Amino acid sequence: MVPLRWSSVPVDLNGVTSYPRKRPPNPAVSLAAHSPLGRRFLGWASFRRSAVEELARGPVMVHIVGLRYARAPGDRFGAVSIPVTLPGSILK
């Protein structure tokens, strides 16, 4: 394979490593990400973190924070909280 030349710096494509996105460990995060609000937020938010809060009754609350603009759930800009109803005992 011929090395790619970018400017005067040679780049060997055999040495390039890719890091695929990991699937979220909690199914509630995936459901929230596929909701209309989740898709809109994740379309522009970078460096994101998520947390799942189990409520006493009803849905769980998925908090997604874009770390460029917010630091914690509930911040006025850069954070979103999405209620998600899980079927059955999917969390257990």
C-alpha positions as YAML, in Angstrom:
chain: A
units: angstrom
residues:
- id: 1
  name: MET
  ca: [0.00, 0.00, 0.00]
- id: 2
  name: VAL
  ca: [1.27, 3.43, -0.92]
- id: 3
  name: PRO
  ca: [1.51, 5.87, 2.02]
- id: 4
  name: LEU
  ca: [-0.83, 8.84, 1.78]
- id: 5
  name: ARG
  ca: [0.96, 12.16, 1.66]
- id: 6
  name: TRP
  ca: [-0.71, 15.06, 3.35]
- id: 7
  name: SER
  ca: [1.42, 18.07, 2.77]
- id: 8
  name: SER
  ca: [5.00, 16.95, 3.48]
- id: 9
  name: VAL
  ca: [4.01, 14.59, 6.31]
- id: 10
  name: PRO
  ca: [3.63, 10.94, 5.21]
- id: 11
  name: VAL
  ca: [0.68, 9.06, 6.71]
- id: 12
  name: ASP
  ca: [0.60, 5.28, 6.65]
- id: 13
  name: LEU
  ca: [-3.03, 4.14, 6.54]
- id: 14
  name: ASN
  ca: [-2.05, 0.81, 8.11]
- id: 15
  name: GLY
  ca: [-1.25, 2.66, 11.32]
- id: 16
  name: VAL
  ca: [-4.62, 4.43, 11.55]
- id: 17
  name: THR
  ca: [-6.86, 3.18, 14.34]
- id: 18
  name: SER
  ca: [-10.61, 3.66, 14.47]
- id: 19
  name: TYR
  ca: [-12.67, 3.79, 17.62]
- id: 20
  name: PRO
  ca: [-16.28, 2.78, 16.96]
- id: 21
  name: ARG
  ca: [-18.99, 4.20, 19.18]
- id: 22
  name: LYS
  ca: [-19.96, 1.92, 22.00]
- id: 23
  name: ARG
  ca: [-23.57, 1.00, 22.49]
- id: 24
  name: PRO
  ca: [-25.09, 2.47, 25.64]
- id: 25
  name: PRO
  ca: [-25.09, -0.07, 28.49]
- id: 26
  name: ASN
  ca: [-28.58, 0.85, 29.65]
- id: 27
  name: PRO
  ca: [-31.53, 0.27, 27.28]
- id: 28
  name: ALA
  ca: [-33.22, 3.42, 28.61]
- id: 29
  name: VAL
  ca: [-30.40, 5.54, 27.17]
- id: 30
  name: SER
  ca: [-30.93, 3.99, 23.75]
- id: 31
  name: LEU
  ca: [-34.68, 4.60, 23.91]
- id: 32
  name: ALA
  ca: [-34.12, 8.23, 24.94]
- id: 33
  name: ALA
  ca: [-31.59, 8.74, 22.14]
- id: 34
  name: HIS
  ca: [-34.13, 7.56, 19.58]
- id: 35
  name: SER
  ca: [-36.92, 9.83, 20.84]
- id: 36
  name: PRO
  ca: [-37.59, 13.04, 18.86]
- id: 37
  name: LEU
  ca: [-36.10, 15.23, 21.62]
- id: 38
  name: GLY
  ca: [-33.12, 12.91, 22.01]
- id: 39
  name: ARG
  ca: [-32.38, 12.92, 18.27]
- id: 40
  name: ARG
  ca: [-32.54, 16.73, 18.13]
- id: 41
  name: PHE
  ca: [-30.27, 17.14, 21.15]
- id: 42
  name: LEU
  ca: [-27.73, 14.52, 20.07]
- id: 43
  name: GLY
  ca: [-27.61, 16.04, 16.60]
- id: 44
  name: TRP
  ca: [-25.56, 18.98, 17.86]
- id: 45
  name: ALA
  ca: [-24.29, 18.00, 21.33]
- id: 46
  name: SER
  ca: [-20.75, 16.72, 21.44]
- id: 47
  name: PHE
  ca: [-18.81, 15.17, 24.32]
- id: 48
  name: ARG
  ca: [-21.98, 13.78, 25.85]
- id: 49
  name: ARG
  ca: [-22.58, 11.89, 29.03]
- id: 50
  name: SER
  ca: [-25.77, 10.21, 30.15]
- id: 51
  name: ALA
  ca: [-27.21, 9.06, 33.44]
- id: 52
  name: VAL
  ca: [-30.36, 7.12, 34.27]
- id: 53
  name: GLU
  ca: [-32.42, 8.09, 37.30]
- id: 54
  name: GLU
  ca: [-34.91, 5.50, 38.48]
- id: 55
  name: LEU
  ca: [-38.04, 7.18, 39.79]
- id: 56
  name: ALA
  ca: [-40.29, 5.74, 42.49]
- id: 57
  name: ARG
  ca: [-43.16, 5.22, 40.06]
- id: 58
  name: GLY
  ca: [-43.60, 5.42, 36.33]
- id: 59
  name: PRO
  ca: [-40.89, 6.08, 33.77]
- id: 60
  name: VAL
  ca: [-37.16, 6.39, 34.35]
- id: 61
  name: MET
  ca: [-35.52, 9.75, 33.65]
- id: 62
  name: VAL
  ca: [-32.57, 9.79, 31.25]
- id: 63
  name: HIS
  ca: [-30.33, 12.82, 31.64]
- id: 64
  name: ILE
  ca: [-28.03, 13.66, 28.72]
- id: 65
  name: VAL
  ca: [-25.45, 16.40, 29.18]
- id: 66
  name: GLY
  ca: [-23.38, 17.98, 26.40]
- id: 67
  name: LEU
  ca: [-20.16, 18.67, 28.27]
- id: 68
  name: ARG
  ca: [-19.12, 21.59, 26.08]
- id: 69
  name: TYR
  ca: [-21.97, 23.69, 27.45]
- id: 70
  name: ALA
  ca: [-23.18, 22.08, 30.68]
- id: 71
  name: ARG
  ca: [-21.79, 20.15, 33.61]
- id: 72
  name: ALA
  ca: [-24.85, 18.59, 35.25]
- id: 73
  name: PRO
  ca: [-28.43, 17.57, 34.50]
- id: 74
  name: GLY
  ca: [-30.78, 20.51, 34.86]
- id: 75
  name: ASP
  ca: [-28.38, 23.13, 33.53]
- id: 76
  name: ARG
  ca: [-30.30, 25.67, 31.48]
- id: 77
  name: PHE
  ca: [-28.39, 25.06, 28.24]
- id: 78
  name: GLY
  ca: [-26.58, 21.95, 27.10]
- id: 79
  name: ALA
  ca: [-28.56, 19.38, 29.08]
- id: 80
  name: VAL
  ca: [-31.81, 17.52, 28.52]
- id: 81
  name: SER
  ca: [-33.88, 15.12, 30.62]
- id: 82
  name: ILE
  ca: [-36.11, 12.64, 28.83]
- id: 83
  name: PRO
  ca: [-38.67, 10.40, 30.57]
- id: 84
  name: VAL
  ca: [-38.59, 6.85, 29.22]
- id: 85
  name: THR
  ca: [-41.06, 4.06, 29.94]
- id: 86
  name: LEU
  ca: [-39.39, 0.66, 29.87]
- id: 87
  name: PRO
  ca: [-41.39, -2.44, 29.09]
- id: 88
  name: GLY
  ca: [-41.51, -4.99, 31.92]
- id: 89
  name: SER
  ca: [-38.34, -5.58, 33.90]
- id: 90
  name: ILE
  ca: [-35.87, -4.62, 31.18]
- id: 91
  name: LEU
  ca: [-33.51, -2.94, 33.70]
- id: 92
  name: LYS
  ca: [-33.17, -6.02, 35.90]
...
